[in-house]
Amino acid sequence: MILNRTFYSLLLFVSFFLLIKNDSFAQAIVSLNPAFPNGDDAVTLTFNADQGNAGLANLPAGSVVYAHTGINVNNNPWQYVVGNWGTVDNRVAMTRIGNTNQYTLTMGPSIRSWYSTNNNGALQVGAGDIISQLCLVFRNADGSLEGKTASNSDIFVDLATASFSASITSHPQNSLLVNSSQTIIFTGQASAASSLEFSLDGLVETNSAAATSLDYSLNSSTISPGLHTLIFKASNGVSSINDTILITVHSSPNIAALPSGAEEGITYTSQSSVYLQLRAPYKDFIYVLGDFNDWAFLPEYKMNKTPDGQFFWIEIDNLDPNREYRFQYFIDWE
């Protein structure tokens, strides 16, 4: 039931109404070789143009993709920027792998020296400065097309800042939505030979005593609909690192009539609650992803569907009235 339609000025939403790409199978938008470089290593980055917002996917033969890039130095992103937007710039021209959607760029003899040599301001990155991330956006020659994240944000790729690093390198996102008959292969990597394992909902599924890489194949038909937790653990005898992905196996939405007095759009039901209603005939399901759920596919944020199939709706509680929230609708498998 809609209790109150008063607009609360302290509770603001920036709504991005998008049909966003399904990243259930998405590999990393950017992968690195070696997998865990630090600022003083050379690196080759590979941009997967059909991932993220896919803004540069399937370009015609002969098309050139350019990186626009900087680094996070001492916790300040987008420093030492390399690239002149909208122009041909050989410093950041990428090499296409055949006719695929993959493009590479090599930074050497080290990340630090490459940015020192190529940045637009001809500035030197200090030898003691900590480089923790690559900051990236990709573009075509005139900048009319961009490669960014699925939410059209800049891409930030973490670099190693400690002697031991590990993560699920095949799937950088924190959450996956899958149907009930998919097989997904996860790859976990460590920067040195370690004890590696994948566990699902607390049960070890696969492990290796001394390795730098471990694969785990998950068939979603073997697990129940709903939320599951996949953890990759790497231990080198001194420290342990865990990386987690939440996996939601999709099921049909709850069928429920609209609450009394409901209206399309955004209705603030209190200073800490909001009601969302979307007209979406011919659609099967919608999830809401946003700052309030860490942009994760969670079963409780799957919208209710009306019996006539015309509307989807949900009420979201426990919001901070002093915070502005961003969110998206994820509609079907598009």
PyMOL commands that set and color helices and strands:
alter all, ss='L'
color gray80, all
select helices_A, chain A and resi 90-92+111-118+220-222+291-293+299-301
alter helices_A, ss='H'
color red, helices_A
select strands_A, chain A and resi 12-16+30-33+43-48+66-73+76-82+95-96+102-107+131-139+146-147+155-158+166-168+175-178+183-200+203-219+226-235+240-249+265-270+273-279+286-290+304-305+311-316+324-331
alter strands_A, ss='S'
color yellow, strands_A
deselect
rebuild
show_as cartoon
